[in-house]
């Protein structure tokens, strides 16, 4: 391929990725701002697609094991929507018992790794992603919920730019060769700065956060660290199973898990920091 064709291909790929990002932001605004049932329904759909993508990687997406995982995900969302989230541990215990029963009575159809990953998918995708909805449901949730994306997508952008400019030392070369230690640090600092800027914009609208500038800076930095771990974890799973992307739903990005891998890790951290510390 000539240099001109390569440049055109890169430009086309960038524009596709940019357009998809714009659409994702518009959709996020459209479901997060109204919250309640609209966001609830959107998060169920997103989590189910994410679980399906993960289950497809391990080969159980259309199996009885997969059905158990999808059902558990829906049950979890129903519990948090109806105020029975405290029954979540009971749901998890029931889920693993049913999964192991399917594994035992279907032997040798499934292996132990598939059974384990089925349960993992319920927690990793369904429960962790549900904290986007739970954060939005907090007293100041309309404003706090955006810290999830500051700590994930904002951090990712800062890390990418820093890595391009000064990145020299590889962060996890066997998992994600393109990521650098310098980029990682830049992502954490960038997310903290974005948190401060965001706090300055919305501080007068907050009722429950005593010192939003400090709180949002800490939440931004902490969630950036966690989001980078989430990104690397998702990449590690893909490498272990030799797949490039989890799906093709989002042009230029891949699947739901390719775009929300860092959000999955960031959402619970933002929820707990905002709800129990600040």
N, C-alpha and C positions, 0 to 999 in steps of 0.2 A: 504494500500500500504506500502511495506517495505521501510526502510530507503534507501537501495540500489536503489530500483526502483524510489524513489523520487529524489535521486541525479542524476540518469540517465535522468529522465524527465527534471530536471532543466538544465542539461548540454545540452540536445537536444534542449530545448527551447532557451538557450543562443546562441548556434551555429546557429540556424535558424535565430534568430534576427540579429546576427552578419553578416551572409551571406547576408541577405536582406539589411543591412546598407551599406555594401560594394558595392552592386549592385546599390543602390540609389546614392551613391557618384559617381560612374562611370557614371551613366546616367546624373547626374547633371553636371559633367564636360563636357560630350558630347553635352549638349544642351546650357549650359551657356557660355562656351568659344566662340563658333562661334556666339552666339546671333542671332539677326535679325529674319528672318523667322523661323529658327529652334526652337529658344526659344519661339517665338510667338506661333507657332503651339503647342508646348509642354505645354505651360501655358494654352492655351484654353482647351486642353484635360484634364489636371489636374484639372482645375477649374470646368469643366462640371462634371467630376466624383465626385468631392467634393460636388458640389451642389446636385447631384443625391443622394449621401449618406445622406446628411442632409434632403433632401425631403423624402427619404425613412423612416427616423425616424418619420416624422410627417404624413406620409401616402399620399403624393401627388406626388410621383416620376413619376407616369405614368398618371397623370391627366392633365387637361387643365391648372390648376394653375402651374404645373411643367413645361409645355411647355412654358408658359410666362416667367418663371424664366430662362430657358435655352436660350431662344431667347434674353432676355435682356443681359445675360452674353456675348453671342457672339457679340451682337451689341456694347457693351462696349469695347471689345477688338478691334473691327474694328475701333471704334472711336479713340482709342489711337494709333493704328497702322497707321492710315491715317492722323493724326495730328488734329483731331477734338475733342479732349478730353474735350474742353471747352463746348461741347454740353452734357456733362455727366449729369448735373442737369436736363436738358430737358428729357433725357432718363429716369432718376429716376422718374420724375413726371409722364411721360407717363406710366412707368411700374406700379406704384402704382394705377393709374387710371384704367388701364386694369385689374389688379389683383382684385380691388374692384368691377369692373363691372362683372367679372367672379363670384366673391363671391356672389354678389346680385342676378344675374340672374340664378344662379345655386342653390339657397337656396332651401332646407336645406342640400345640398350635402356636403358643406364645412363649417367649423366653423371659427370664427374670428381668433383663434390662428393659424390655417393653413394658412389663408390669410396673417397674419402678418409675419409668419415665411418664407413664400415664398418670400416676399420682403426682409426680413432680409438676406436670403441666397444670394440674388443678391449682396448685399453690403458686407456682411461678407466673403463670399468665392470669388465671382467673382472679385469685384472691389479691395478689399484689397490684394488678391493674385496677381493681375496684377502688383503690384508695384515691384515684382521681375523683370519682363520684363522692367518696366519703370526705375528701378535703373540701370539695365544693359545698358540702352540706354543713360545714362549720359556720360559726357565727359570722366571721369575716371571710367566709369561703370564696365569695365572688372575687376577692382580691388576692387571697393567699394561694388559690389554686394555680395561678399563673407562675408561681415560683417553681412548680414542678417542671415547667417547660424552660424556665430560666436555667434550672439546674441540669437539664438534659440537653435540649436543642441549643440553648444559648451557650452552655458550656462546650458543647461539641463544636460550635462555630468558632469560639475563641481558641479552643485547643487546635483546631485545624489551621487557623490563620497563624498562630504562634509556631506550630510545627513547620509550616511552610517557610516562615521567615528565619527561624533560628534553630529548628530541630536538628539535633545531631545524634543523640543517644537513644537507642531503641528502647521502648517501654516493655513490650512483650513480643519480640520478633517472631516467635514460633506461632503466635496466635493472630497477631495483626501487625505485619511488618511496617506498615505506614505510620504507626503511632510512635511518638517520641516522648521522652521524659519531659523535655522542655515544653512540648505541646500540652502534656498533661497538667503541668504546673500552670501554664497559661490559661488552661480551661478553668482551673479552680479559682485563680485570681480574677479572671474575666467574669465568672459567674457571681463572685462576691461583689464586684463592681456593679454588675447589672442589677444585683439585688439592692444595692444602695440607691442606684438611680431610680429603680422602680419604687422603692420606699419613699423617696422624696416626692414622687408623683402622686402616690395614693395615701400617704400618711394621715391626711385629714379625713379620710373616709373610713379609717379603721377604728373599731370600738374596743377590741379585746387585746390588742398588742400594745404593750406599754412603751417600748422603744423600738419602733419598726426598722429604723436604720441599722441598728446593731443586729436585730433579729433576722432581718432579711439578708444581711451580709453573711451571717453565720449559716443560715439555711442554704443560701446560694452556694457557698464554699463546700459545705458538708454534702449537699445533694450532688454537686459536681463530682466529688470523689466517688460516691456510690454509683452515679450514673456511668462513670467510666468503667467501673467494675462490671456493671450490667452489660455494657457494650462489648467488653472483652469476653464475658461469659457466653453471650449469644454467638460470638464469632468462634469461640472454642467448640461449642456444640456443632456448629456447621462444619468446622474442620474435621472433627471426629467422625462425622457422617458423610464427609466429602461432598457437600452441597455448597453452591455459591450463594444462593439466596433462599430464604424460607418460602417465598412466593413471588408472584408477579402482579399483584393487585395494584400496586402504586408505581406507575412508570418512573423509571430513573432511581427508584429506591429499593424496590423488591416487594416483600410482603409486609404484613402488619408487624411482625416481629422484627423485621429489618429496620423499620422506622420507629417502633415503640420499645425497642430493647432497653434503652436507657431510661425511658419513662417508667417502665415496669419497676425498676429499682428505685427511682427517684420518688415516685408517688408516696410510698409508705413512709419514707424518711421525712418528707415535707409534712405529712399529716401528723406524725408523732412529735416532731420538733415544734410545730405550730400549736398543737393541741395540749401538749403536756409540759413543755419547757418554757415557751415564751408567752 
